[in-house]
Amino acid sequence: MPKELSLAQAQQQAKPKIEDAILELLDGDNQQNALNFVAYLRTNKLTPRWTATNAWGVKYKGKNLISIRINGNAEPKVYYGLEHGAWHIGHWYLNEWLLNNPTEFEDLSNCDKFKAFIWANLYPCKHCLSCKPGHSRTYFGKRFESVCAFRVENPNADGLEFAKKLLECKKEFISNRK
């Protein structure tokens, strides 16, 4: 009798489209917001590509831009701190961009709502990846200890708008890098 494939093995063979996983694993507002965000990505010629179990990456000019992870309602374990039926947008290059290029986001850094968005979505290190014990950094004048990453979990419409603005600024940053 053939051995049944694990979810990771099955996805590695199939390389599922993110929209299919969203429809299967999320519901309600999370499903609609995730579908809207992926539609925005595709409209802007940013293609999510399967990278790991329930995870997709988006590159821009050969550089990792963001990742998207989904944890379905029927799955027995929690992925990267996500509860069942949740998803997140993980941002790459956030530290380098925010800390080393303040003039590129000057208009956003003067916006209290944007600062609050960044502060609220800094993810603390939980000793799960290579960053342990996390990084201590100052973002917009506020010091944070043991930061692992920046990720937006289950973004609502406002969260998606900030995530899109941040994504556009990061694209510009990558375009201007030498």
C-alpha positions as CSV (number, residue, x, y, z in Angstrom):
1,M,0.0,0.0,0.0
2,P,1.5,3.4,-1.0
3,K,2.4,5.8,1.8
4,E,0.1,8.8,2.1
5,L,1.8,12.1,1.5
6,S,2.1,14.7,4.2
7,L,0.6,18.2,3.5
8,A,4.1,19.5,2.9
9,Q,4.9,16.8,0.4
10,A,1.6,17.1,-1.4
11,Q,2.0,20.9,-1.7
12,Q,5.6,20.5,-2.8
13,Q,4.4,18.3,-5.7
14,A,1.4,20.5,-6.6
15,K,2.8,24.0,-5.9
16,P,-0.8,25.2,-5.2
17,K,-2.0,28.6,-6.2
18,I,-2.5,30.9,-3.2
19,E,-6.1,31.7,-4.2
20,D,-7.0,28.0,-3.9
21,A,-5.5,27.7,-0.5
22,I,-7.2,30.9,0.7
23,L,-10.6,29.6,-0.5
24,E,-9.9,26.2,1.2
25,L,-8.3,27.4,4.5
26,L,-9.8,30.8,5.3
27,D,-13.3,32.1,5.7
28,G,-15.3,35.3,6.3
29,D,-13.3,38.6,6.4
30,N,-10.0,36.8,6.5
31,Q,-10.8,35.0,3.2
32,Q,-12.0,38.1,1.5
33,N,-9.2,40.4,2.6
34,A,-6.6,37.8,1.6
35,L,-8.2,37.4,-1.8
36,N,-8.3,41.2,-2.2
37,F,-4.6,41.5,-1.3
38,V,-3.5,38.7,-3.7
39,A,-5.6,40.4,-6.5
40,Y,-3.8,43.7,-5.8
41,L,-0.4,41.8,-6.0
42,R,-1.3,40.2,-9.4
43,T,-2.7,43.6,-10.7
44,N,0.7,45.0,-9.9
45,K,2.6,42.2,-11.6
46,L,3.8,40.7,-8.3
47,T,3.3,36.9,-8.4
48,P,3.0,34.9,-5.2
49,R,5.0,31.6,-5.6
50,W,4.6,28.6,-3.3
51,T,7.7,28.3,-1.0
52,A,6.7,26.0,1.9
53,T,3.7,24.5,3.5
54,N,0.9,27.1,3.3
55,A,3.5,29.8,2.5
56,W,4.1,31.9,-0.6
57,G,6.8,34.4,-1.4
58,V,6.7,37.5,-3.6
59,K,9.9,38.7,-5.2
60,Y,10.5,42.1,-6.9
61,K,13.5,42.4,-9.2
62,G,14.9,39.2,-7.8
63,K,14.7,40.3,-4.2
64,N,12.4,38.8,-1.5
65,L,9.7,41.4,-0.9
66,I,7.0,39.7,1.3
67,S,5.8,36.4,2.4
68,I,2.2,35.2,2.9
69,R,1.4,32.4,5.3
70,I,-2.0,30.8,5.9
71,N,-3.1,28.5,8.7
72,G,-6.2,26.6,7.9
73,N,-9.1,25.8,10.2
74,A,-8.8,22.1,9.8
75,E,-5.0,21.8,10.5
76,P,-3.8,20.2,13.7
77,K,-0.9,22.5,14.4
78,V,-0.1,26.2,14.6
79,Y,2.2,27.6,12.0
80,Y,4.6,30.4,12.9
81,G,2.4,31.7,15.7
82,L,-0.8,31.8,13.5
83,E,-4.0,30.6,15.0
84,H,-6.3,28.4,13.0
85,G,-8.1,30.3,10.2
86,A,-5.5,33.1,10.2
87,W,-3.0,34.5,7.7
88,H,-0.2,37.1,7.7
89,I,1.9,39.2,5.4
90,G,5.5,39.1,6.4
91,H,7.7,42.0,5.2
92,W,11.3,41.4,4.0
93,Y,13.9,44.3,4.1
94,L,11.8,46.2,6.7
95,N,14.7,46.8,9.1
96,E,17.2,47.8,6.4
97,W,14.7,50.1,4.7
98,L,13.3,51.8,7.8
99,L,16.6,52.2,9.6
100,N,18.9,53.1,6.8
101,N,16.8,55.2,4.4
102,P,14.7,57.6,6.5
103,T,14.2,60.1,3.6
104,E,12.5,57.5,1.5
105,F,9.6,57.2,3.9
106,E,9.7,60.7,5.4
107,D,6.0,61.5,4.4
108,L,4.9,58.2,6.1
109,S,7.1,58.7,9.2
110,N,5.2,61.9,9.9
111,C,1.9,60.1,10.0
112,D,0.9,59.0,13.5
113,K,-1.4,56.2,12.1
114,F,1.5,54.8,10.0
115,K,3.8,54.8,13.0
116,A,1.2,53.1,15.2
117,F,0.7,50.5,12.4
118,I,4.5,49.7,12.3
119,W,4.7,49.5,16.1
120,A,1.6,47.3,16.4
121,N,2.9,44.8,13.9
122,L,6.4,44.2,15.2
123,Y,6.5,40.5,16.0
124,P,8.5,39.5,19.1
125,C,11.2,36.9,18.9
126,K,9.9,33.5,20.2
127,H,13.2,31.7,19.6
128,C,11.8,29.8,16.6
129,L,14.2,30.9,13.8
130,S,17.8,32.1,13.4
131,C,17.2,35.6,14.8
132,K,17.0,34.5,18.5
133,P,17.1,36.3,20.8
134,G,15.7,38.9,18.4
135,H,16.9,42.4,17.6
136,S,16.7,45.6,19.6
137,R,15.9,48.5,17.4
138,T,14.3,51.9,17.5
139,Y,11.4,52.6,15.1
140,F,10.2,56.2,14.8
141,G,11.6,57.1,18.1
142,K,10.3,54.1,20.1
143,R,12.7,51.4,21.3
144,F,11.7,47.8,20.9
145,E,13.6,44.8,22.4
146,S,13.7,41.3,21.0
147,V,12.0,42.0,17.6
148,C,11.9,39.0,15.3
149,A,10.0,40.4,12.3
150,F,7.4,42.7,11.0
151,R,4.2,41.0,10.0
152,V,0.6,42.0,9.6
153,E,-1.8,39.3,10.9
154,N,-5.3,39.1,9.6
155,P,-5.3,42.6,8.2
156,N,-8.6,44.5,7.9
157,A,-9.2,47.0,5.2
158,D,-7.1,49.7,6.9
159,G,-4.3,47.3,7.6
160,L,-4.3,46.3,4.0
161,E,-4.0,49.9,2.8
162,F,-1.0,50.5,5.1
163,A,0.5,47.2,4.0
164,K,0.1,48.2,0.3
165,K,1.7,51.6,1.0
166,L,4.6,49.9,2.7
167,L,4.9,47.5,-0.1
168,E,5.1,50.3,-2.7
169,C,7.8,52.1,-0.7
170,K,9.8,49.0,-0.4
171,K,9.5,48.4,-4.2
172,E,10.9,51.9,-4.7
173,F,13.7,51.2,-2.2
174,I,14.7,48.0,-4.0
175,S,14.5,49.8,-7.4
176,N,16.9,52.5,-6.1
177,R,19.4,50.1,-4.6
178,K,22.8,49.8,-6.3
